[in-house]
């Protein structure tokens, strides 16, 4: 069985969460500024998430998911599945 090292896992999670947030935003037809307005999360922070430079903390994730009308569990489940496939 191949195991990802901690840095690879961290990067994979950031990438998967960012990809899922970007996809959810696109499905809703929202721009980053519109999502920022609806969620209270800064545009530059959303950009960092979508570029996989960092992952949202729990408060940010809940605010973004609320604005996107999706469950945080849905984002996390999709992210976990992406990370598992990349192993």
Rosetta blueprint (number, residue, H / E / L):
1 X L
2 X L
3 X L
4 X L
5 X L
6 X H
7 X H
8 X H
9 X H
10 X H
11 X H
12 X H
13 X H
14 X H
15 X H
16 X H
17 X H
18 X H
19 X H
20 X H
21 X H
22 X H
23 X H
24 X H
25 X H
26 X H
27 X H
28 X H
29 X L
30 X L
31 X L
32 X H
33 X H
34 X H
35 X H
36 X H
37 X H
38 X H
39 X H
40 X L
41 X L
42 X L
43 X H
44 X H
45 X H
46 X H
47 X H
48 X H
49 X H
50 X H
51 X L
52 X L
53 X L
54 X L
55 X L
56 X L
57 X L
58 X H
59 X H
60 X H
61 X H
62 X H
63 X H
64 X H
65 X H
66 X H
67 X H
68 X H
69 X L
70 X L
71 X L
72 X H
73 X H
74 X H
75 X H
76 X H
77 X H
78 X H
79 X H
80 X H
81 X H
82 X H
83 X H
84 X H
85 X H
86 X H
87 X L
